[in-house]
Amino acid sequence: MTDWTKKYFDDFYLKYFLLNQNEEITEKQVRFVEKFIPKGGKILDAGCGIGRHSIKLGELGFTVKGVDSSPLYIEYAKKDAERRNLKNVSFCLEDLRNLKYKDEFDGVISLWSSFGYFDDETNFKILLKFAEALKKHGRLIIDIENRDYILKYFVRETFREKGELFILERRRFHPLTSVVTTHRYIIGKSVRKEYLRNIRIYSATEMINLFKAAGIEVLGVFGDYDGTKFGENSKRIIIIGQKS
């Protein structure tokens, strides 16, 4: 799978898809995470984007390090933390494939479908790096879309308006790799952009087996941030594990 992320997560995505994220949803996600990591613990936010979870967790008293491969997003996150005078939150430009932390964090989080960007071997190596970064009994929380739900209600094409823009998305599922390829076309008065995204989607069973293979004991699998247990119609897989 080619690395599509460099072109996809640009200034346009920042303006139209990140800066207008629902604050209530972010708060709900952070409150969920707070239940599983010791108060005041040290957290690695892997694939932090502009730091919306890191900032909120920092305000709750956690020490947070957010890492992302986008210089633009990291710079935005740093300025936001400075503006809020959060000394316990830091951000660093890092590729998840090259993480080198060892037994350092009480929790590692990968939220809002930030896992599955590469081929199976690379994705698993990233998972191993998450495990290495955790202290003994540290918690790993990964949140992704549920493969079974996506396939059951597969939407091949959507067309919507976002402000002055028209966004067309065409999707294709590759059954041999479990990758969903999405072509996104954005058209506006003075805008015409095209993006390609490839996401490896996983079933709950696959994620449980990956956690086990990485030495992470699965503590629970949820279908929503309100604590709903995972079921056949869950849109998301939120899996919680603990390092042995």
Helices and strands as residue ranges (DSSP letters): H 5-8, H 11-13, I 14-18, H 23-34, E 42-46, H 52-59, E 63-68, H 71-83, E 89-93, G 96-98, E 105-110, H 120-133, E 134-145, H 147-152, E 157-162, E 165-174, E 179-187, E 192-200, H 204-213, E 216-222, E 236-243
